[in-house]
């Protein structure tokens, strides 16, 4: 079909190519440079000025020169393609589209008696019609090829065309008509001079898009790195739960209380997320504690207490190696400190203890009291709150005790005893809230569901 179209064009304008050899070479060179500077700003959406020279040839040089430039554009870059059929199709696509567009422009040129030497409204209207036909048939032939080769229906292909493509065609079409008006007024030399700053700006735009793509890739890698780190910390808590069945569900309940306390107190979203994550990972440091100590059902001796007192610092040390979780590490480090200095690991007092750590201490102490342990029975929520209030002002922060009491006032029994949530539920909630994107390097969801049996927590 392409050969037939070419023969038809040659028979009608046999001398047009030789008469316009220099302009054809110049416009073809401009088209090739523009094609090389094409910028992909979206999937299947590329910004390029490569069609402008073809439009100028359609309007001012004639059918055969326009088809020649279109063929050069179609063949250019063929060395990048592994399939000769694709190269041949691209060439035929551009040539046929140029033939149809130039035929339509020629008809309008004679029908409206348009002068090419004057940038009239009728000239620009005919040029706009030619541009629309060229782009429209170009995309139509591409969609047909997609159907033949890949089985993509025409309706799907046209429906999925990004709206940005139409915007691009409008911009390029408008620019093309402006360049056509310049060509009609000042000739090809002025157009060449215009393309120099145009290419310079497009080159800068290409660099900008490339930099944005690089930043986006770095952001994606960072997100995956953060996801891996958080997943590793969570996996360590799941491992700890296999040693001490109390740990995972206790951590989930403490995280839930911390989040709700932070929101009830009017703290910002970022602070609430950090405190929630600290609650989830506050016992991370117990991973290195011997099983015999974790499962002991009697009073710990002094040496055993030394192990227990190390876990806030060890957990903070692990989290401190994760750059995004420095604040979380500090919350975990001081959550066993007490107002009167009797806490551990540093014996801080009063205002020296971070406020978030004071909140975590209240949530941690409350759920520890309302949970069954080998060495004692669980207290009721009422009994635990009574104990918390007796510690308020000396061991625990009175403000956070009352914030928790206010939250528990209208909650059901499952919430009060901490069984309303599970560890992996809180992990997923925290991961989403922290906007950590990317695929997890370990499928922890399956592990979490295995731990959600109430009998195991």
C-alpha positions as CSV (number, residue, x, y, z in Angstrom):
1,X,0.0,0.0,0.0
2,X,2.8,2.4,0.8
3,X,4.4,1.7,-2.6
4,X,1.1,2.5,-4.3
5,X,0.8,5.7,-2.4
6,X,4.4,6.7,-3.3
7,X,3.8,6.0,-7.0
8,X,0.7,8.1,-6.9
9,X,2.6,11.0,-5.3
10,X,5.5,10.8,-7.8
11,X,3.2,10.7,-10.8
12,X,1.5,13.9,-9.6
13,X,4.6,15.9,-8.4
14,X,7.5,14.4,-10.1
15,X,9.7,17.5,-10.1
16,X,8.7,18.7,-6.6
17,X,11.5,16.8,-4.8
18,X,14.3,18.0,-7.0
19,X,13.1,21.6,-7.0
20,X,13.0,21.6,-3.1
21,X,16.0,19.4,-2.4
22,X,17.7,21.9,0.0
23,X,14.5,22.6,2.1
24,X,13.8,18.9,2.2
25,X,17.3,18.2,3.6
26,X,17.1,21.0,6.1
27,X,13.6,20.0,7.4
28,X,14.5,16.3,7.4
29,X,17.6,17.2,9.6
30,X,15.4,19.2,11.9
31,X,12.9,16.3,12.1
32,X,15.7,13.9,13.0
33,X,17.2,16.1,15.7
34,X,13.7,16.7,17.2
35,X,13.1,12.9,17.2
36,X,16.4,12.4,19.1
37,X,15.3,15.0,21.6
38,X,11.9,13.4,22.3
39,X,11.1,13.3,26.0
40,X,9.0,10.5,27.5
41,X,7.1,12.2,30.3
42,X,4.5,9.4,30.8
43,X,4.0,5.8,29.8
44,X,3.1,5.9,26.1
45,X,3.3,9.7,26.1
46,X,6.3,11.4,24.5
47,X,6.8,15.1,23.8
48,X,8.5,15.8,20.5
49,X,8.6,18.5,17.8
50,X,9.5,15.9,15.2
51,X,6.2,16.3,13.3
52,X,6.5,20.1,12.8
53,X,8.9,19.7,9.8
54,X,6.6,17.3,8.1
55,X,3.7,19.7,8.6
56,X,5.8,22.5,7.1
57,X,6.6,20.3,4.1
58,X,2.9,19.4,3.7
59,X,2.0,23.1,3.6
60,X,4.9,24.7,1.6
61,X,6.9,22.0,-0.3
62,X,4.3,19.6,-1.6
63,X,3.2,16.1,-1.3
64,X,6.3,14.2,-2.3
65,X,8.8,16.3,-0.2
66,X,6.4,15.8,2.8
67,X,6.3,12.1,2.2
68,X,10.1,11.9,1.9
69,X,10.6,13.7,5.2
70,X,8.0,11.4,6.8
71,X,9.8,8.4,5.5
72,X,13.1,9.6,6.8
73,X,11.5,10.2,10.3
74,X,10.0,6.7,10.1
75,X,13.3,5.0,9.2
76,X,15.4,7.0,11.6
77,X,16.1,5.0,14.7
78,X,15.5,1.8,12.9
79,X,18.9,0.6,14.3
80,X,17.3,0.6,17.7
81,X,14.6,-1.9,16.6
82,X,15.2,-5.6,16.5
83,X,12.3,-6.2,14.1
84,X,12.5,-5.0,10.5
85,X,8.7,-5.3,10.3
86,X,8.4,-2.6,12.9
87,X,10.7,-0.3,11.1
88,X,8.8,-0.9,7.8
89,X,5.5,-0.3,9.5
90,X,6.8,3.0,11.1
91,X,8.0,4.2,7.7
92,X,4.7,3.2,6.0
93,X,2.6,4.7,8.8
94,X,4.3,8.2,8.5
95,X,4.3,8.1,4.7
96,X,0.6,7.2,4.3
97,X,-0.4,9.8,7.0
98,X,1.7,12.4,5.2
99,X,0.1,11.5,1.9
100,X,-3.5,11.8,3.2
101,X,-2.7,15.0,5.1
102,X,-1.0,16.6,2.1
103,X,-3.9,15.5,-0.2
104,X,-6.4,17.2,2.1
105,X,-4.3,20.3,2.4
106,X,-3.9,20.5,-1.4
107,X,-7.6,20.3,-1.9
108,X,-8.3,23.1,0.7
109,X,-5.5,25.1,-0.9
110,X,-7.2,25.1,-4.3
111,X,-10.8,25.2,-3.0
112,X,-10.2,28.2,-0.9
113,X,-7.7,29.8,-3.3
114,X,-5.1,30.2,-0.5
115,X,-1.9,32.0,-1.0
116,X,1.2,30.4,0.5
117,X,3.0,33.7,0.8
118,X,0.6,35.3,3.2
119,X,-0.1,34.0,6.8
120,X,-3.9,34.1,6.4
121,X,-6.6,32.6,8.6
122,X,-7.6,30.2,5.8
123,X,-3.9,29.1,5.4
124,X,-3.7,28.3,9.1
125,X,-7.1,26.6,9.1
126,X,-6.0,24.3,6.2
127,X,-2.8,23.6,8.1
128,X,-4.7,22.7,11.2
129,X,-6.9,20.3,9.2
130,X,-3.7,18.7,7.7
131,X,-2.1,18.4,11.1
132,X,-5.2,16.7,12.6
133,X,-5.5,14.3,9.6
134,X,-1.7,13.5,9.9
135,X,-1.8,12.8,13.6
136,X,-5.2,11.1,13.5
137,X,-4.3,8.6,10.7
138,X,-0.9,8.0,12.3
139,X,-2.6,6.9,15.6
140,X,-5.4,5.0,13.7
141,X,-2.8,2.9,11.7
142,X,-0.9,2.3,15.0
143,X,-4.1,1.0,16.7
144,X,-4.8,-1.3,13.7
145,X,-1.3,-2.7,13.9
146,X,-1.8,-3.2,17.7
147,X,-5.0,-5.2,16.9
148,X,-3.3,-7.3,14.2
149,X,-0.1,-8.1,16.1
150,X,-1.2,-8.1,19.7
151,X,-5.0,-8.6,19.6
152,X,-5.8,-5.2,21.3
153,X,-9.2,-4.1,20.3
154,X,-9.6,-0.7,18.6
155,X,-12.1,0.4,21.2
156,X,-9.7,-0.5,24.0
157,X,-6.8,1.2,22.3
158,X,-8.6,4.5,21.7
159,X,-10.3,4.4,25.1
160,X,-6.9,4.0,26.9
161,X,-5.2,6.8,25.0
162,X,-3.9,9.2,27.7
163,X,-5.6,12.6,27.8
164,X,-2.1,14.1,27.9
165,X,-1.7,13.0,24.2
166,X,-4.5,15.2,23.1
167,X,-3.0,18.1,25.1
168,X,0.3,17.4,23.5
169,X,-1.2,17.4,20.0
170,X,-3.0,20.7,20.7
171,X,0.3,22.3,21.9
172,X,2.4,20.9,19.0
173,X,-0.4,21.8,16.5
174,X,-0.6,25.3,17.8
175,X,3.2,25.7,17.7
176,X,3.2,24.2,14.2
177,X,0.8,26.8,12.9
178,X,2.8,29.6,14.5
179,X,5.9,28.2,12.8
180,X,4.0,27.9,9.5
181,X,3.0,31.6,9.8
182,X,6.7,32.5,10.3
183,X,7.6,30.3,7.3
184,X,5.0,32.1,5.1
185,X,6.3,35.5,6.3
186,X,10.1,35.1,6.6
187,X,11.0,31.8,4.9
188,X,12.9,28.7,5.9
189,X,15.9,30.6,7.3
190,X,13.8,32.2,10.0
191,X,12.3,28.8,10.9
192,X,15.8,27.3,11.3
193,X,16.7,30.1,13.6
194,X,13.5,29.6,15.6
195,X,14.3,25.9,16.1
196,X,17.7,26.6,17.7
197,X,16.2,28.0,21.0
198,X,13.3,25.5,20.7
199,X,15.8,22.6,20.7
200,X,17.8,24.2,23.5
201,X,14.7,24.5,25.7
202,X,13.6,20.9,24.8
203,X,17.1,19.7,25.8
204,X,16.8,21.4,29.1
205,X,13.3,19.9,29.6
206,X,14.7,16.4,28.7
207,X,17.4,16.9,31.4
208,X,14.8,17.9,33.9
209,X,12.6,14.9,33.1
210,X,15.6,12.6,33.4
211,X,16.5,14.1,36.8
212,X,12.9,13.6,38.0
213,X,12.9,10.0,36.8
214,X,16.2,9.5,38.7
215,X,14.8,11.1,41.9
216,X,11.6,8.9,41.5
217,X,13.8,5.8,41.2
218,X,15.8,6.8,44.2
219,X,12.6,7.4,46.2
220,X,11.3,4.0,45.2
221,X,14.6,2.3,46.3
222,X,14.5,4.2,49.6
223,X,10.9,3.1,50.2
224,X,11.9,-0.5,49.6
225,X,14.9,-0.1,51.9
226,X,12.6,1.3,54.6
227,X,10.1,-1.5,54.0
228,X,12.9,-4.1,54.3
229,X,14.1,-2.5,57.6
230,X,10.7,-2.4,59.1
231,X,9.9,-5.9,57.9
232,X,13.2,-7.1,59.5
233,X,12.3,-5.5,62.9
234,X,8.8,-7.0,62.7
235,X,10.2,-10.4,61.9
236,X,12.4,-10.2,65.0
237,X,9.3,-9.5,67.1
238,X,7.5,-12.5,65.5
239,X,10.6,-14.6,66.3
240,X,10.5,-13.3,69.9
241,X,6.9,-14.3,70.1
242,X,7.9,-17.9,69.3
243,X,10.0,-17.8,72.5
244,X,7.5,-15.9,74.6
245,X,3.9,-16.1,73.4
246,X,3.0,-13.0,75.3
247,X,5.1,-10.6,73.3
248,X,3.3,-10.2,69.9
249,X,-0.2,-9.6,71.2
250,X,1.1,-7.4,74.0
251,X,3.0,-5.3,71.5
252,X,-0.1,-5.0,69.3
253,X,-2.2,-3.9,72.2
254,X,0.3,-1.3,73.4
255,X,0.7,0.1,69.9
256,X,-3.1,0.4,69.6
257,X,-3.3,2.2,73.0
258,X,-0.4,4.5,72.1
259,X,-1.9,5.5,68.8
260,X,-5.3,6.3,70.3
261,X,-3.8,8.2,73.2
262,X,-1.7,10.3,70.8
263,X,-4.8,11.1,68.7
264,X,-6.9,11.8,71.7
265,X,-4.3,14.2,73.0
266,X,-4.3,16.1,69.7
267,X,-0.8,15.2,68.6
268,X,0.1,15.4,65.0
269,X,-0.1,12.5,62.5
270,X,3.7,12.1,62.3
271,X,4.0,11.9,66.1
272,X,1.1,9.4,66.4
273,X,2.7,7.2,63.7
274,X,6.0,7.2,65.5
275,X,4.5,6.4,68.9
276,X,2.4,3.6,67.3
277,X,5.5,2.1,65.8
278,X,7.4,2.4,69.1
279,X,4.6,0.6,70.8
280,X,4.8,-2.2,68.2
281,X,8.5,-2.6,68.6
282,X,9.1,-1.6,72.2
283,X,10.1,-5.1,73.3
284,X,12.3,-5.8,70.3
285,X,15.4,-5.8,72.6
286,X,14.2,-9.0,74.3
287,X,15.2,-11.1,71.3
288,X,18.6,-11.7,72.9
289,X,17.1,-12.6,76.3
290,X,17.5,-16.3,77.3
291,X,14.3,-18.3,77.0
292,X,14.5,-19.4,80.6
293,X,14.2,-15.9,81.8
294,X,11.4,-14.9,79.5
295,X,9.4,-18.0,80.6
296,X,10.3,-18.0,84.2
297,X,7.1,-18.3,86.4
298,X,8.8,-17.1,89.6
299,X,10.6,-13.9,90.8
300,X,13.8,-13.1,88.8
301,X,17.1,-12.9,90.6
302,X,19.5,-10.0,90.3
303,X,21.4,-11.5,87.3
304,X,18.2,-12.3,85.5
305,X,17.0,-8.7,86.1
306,X,20.2,-7.4,84.4
307,X,19.1,-9.1,81.2
308,X,15.6,-7.6,81.4
309,X,16.9,-4.1,82.1
310,X,19.0,-4.3,79.0
311,X,16.1,-4.7,76.6
312,X,15.1,-1.0,76.1
313,X,18.7,-0.1,75.2
314,X,19.2,-3.1,72.9
315,X,15.9,-2.5,71.1
316,X,16.8,1.2,70.7
317,X,20.2,0.2,69.3
318,X,18.6,-1.9,66.6
319,X,16.2,0.8,65.6
320,X,18.9,3.5,65.7
321,X,20.6,1.8,62.7
322,X,17.4,2.5,60.7
323,X,17.8,6.1,59.6
324,X,14.1,6.7,59.3
325,X,13.4,5.5,62.9
326,X,15.7,7.6,65.1
327,X,12.8,9.2,67.0
328,X,11.2,5.7,67.5
329,X,14.5,4.5,68.9
330,X,14.5,7.2,71.5
331,X,10.9,6.5,72.5
332,X,11.8,2.8,73.0
333,X,15.0,3.5,74.9
334,X,13.3,5.4,77.7
335,X,9.9,3.7,78.0
336,X,11.0,1.9,81.3
337,X,12.2,5.1,82.9
338,X,10.1,6.3,85.9
339,X,9.5,9.8,87.2
340,X,11.2,9.2,90.5
341,X,14.4,7.8,88.9
342,X,13.7,4.1,89.8
343,X,13.4,3.0,86.2
344,X,15.9,1.7,83.8
345,X,18.2,1.6,81.9
346,X,19.5,5.1,82.8
347,X,17.5,6.1,85.9
348,X,16.2,9.3,84.4
349,X,13.7,11.5,86.3
350,X,10.8,13.8,85.6
351,X,11.3,16.1,82.7
352,X,14.4,14.2,81.5
353,X,12.1,11.5,80.2
354,X,10.7,12.2,76.7
355,X,6.9,12.7,76.8
356,X,6.3,10.0,74.2
357,X,8.2,7.5,76.3
358,X,6.0,8.5,79.3
359,X,2.9,7.7,77.2
360,X,4.4,4.4,76.1
361,X,5.2,3.5,79.7
362,X,1.5,4.0,80.7
363,X,0.2,1.9,77.8
364,X,2.8,-0.8,78.5
365,X,2.2,-1.0,82.2
366,X,-1.6,-1.1,81.8
367,X,-1.6,-4.0,79.3
368,X,1.0,-5.8,81.4
369,X,-1.4,-5.7,84.3
370,X,-4.5,-6.8,82.3
371,X,-2.7,-9.8,80.8
372,X,-2.2,-13.3,82.3
373,X,1.4,-14.1,83.0
374,X,2.9,-17.4,84.4
375,X,3.6,-15.7,87.7
376,X,0.3,-13.9,88.3
377,X,-3.3,-13.5,87.1
378,X,-4.5,-10.7,84.9
379,X,-6.2,-7.7,86.7
380,X,-9.5,-6.3,85.4
381,X,-9.4,-3.0,83.6
382,X,-10.9,-1.3,86.6
383,X,-8.2,-2.8,88.9
384,X,-5.4,-1.9,86.5
385,X,-6.6,1.8,86.2
386,X,-6.7,2.0,90.0
387,X,-3.1,0.8,90.1
388,X,-2.1,3.2,87.4
389,X,-3.6,6.1,89.3
390,X,-1.8,5.1,92.5
391,X,1.5,5.4,90.5
392,X,0.6,8.6,88.8
393,X,2.9,11.5,89.7
394,X,5.6,9.2,91.3
395,X,6.3,6.5,88.7
396,X,4.0,7.3,85.8
397,X,2.9,10.5,84.2
398,X,-0.5,11.5,85.6
399,X,-1.6,13.2,82.3
400,X,-1.2,10.1,80.2
401,X,-2.8,7.9,82.8
402,X,-6.0,10.1,82.6
403,X,-5.8,10.2,78.8
404,X,-5.8,6.4,78.7
405,X,-8.6,6.3,81.3
406,X,-10.7,8.6,79.2
407,X,-10.3,6.4,76.1
408,X,-11.1,3.2,78.0
409,X,-14.3,4.7,79.5
410,X,-16.5,4.0,76.4
411,X,-14.7,0.9,75.1
412,X,-15.8,-2.8,75.1
413,X,-14.1,-5.6,77.0
414,X,-12.0,-6.7,74.0
415,X,-10.5,-3.3,73.7
416,X,-9.9,-3.0,77.4
417,X,-8.0,-6.2,77.6
418,X,-6.1,-5.7,74.4
419,X,-7.6,-8.6,72.4
420,X,-9.3,-6.3,69.9
421,X,-6.3,-6.3,67.7
422,X,-3.4,-8.5,66.6
423,X,0.3,-7.9,65.9
424,X,0.2,-8.1,62.1
425,X,-3.0,-6.0,62.0
426,X,-1.1,-3.2,63.8
427,X,2.0,-3.8,61.6
428,X,0.0,-3.3,58.4
429,X,-1.8,-0.3,59.8
430,X,1.5,1.3,60.8
431,X,3.1,0.5,57.4
432,X,0.3,2.1,55.5
433,X,0.2,5.1,57.8
434,X,4.0,5.7,57.4
435,X,3.4,5.5,53.6
436,X,6.1,3.0,53.1
437,X,5.7,1.8,49.6
438,X,7.2,-1.1,47.7
439,X,7.0,-4.8,48.1
440,X,8.1,-6.4,51.4
441,X,11.1,-8.6,51.1
442,X,9.5,-11.1,53.4
443,X,5.9,-12.3,53.3
444,X,5.2,-11.6,57.0
445,X,1.5,-11.7,56.6
446,X,1.4,-15.4,56.6
447,X,3.6,-15.5,59.7
448,X,1.4,-13.1,61.4
449,X,-1.8,-15.0,60.7
450,X,-0.1,-18.0,62.3
451,X,0.4,-16.0,65.4
452,X,-3.2,-14.7,65.6
453,X,-4.6,-17.7,67.5
454,X,-5.7,-16.3,70.8
455,X,-4.4,-19.4,72.5
456,X,-0.9,-18.4,71.4
457,X,-0.9,-14.8,72.6
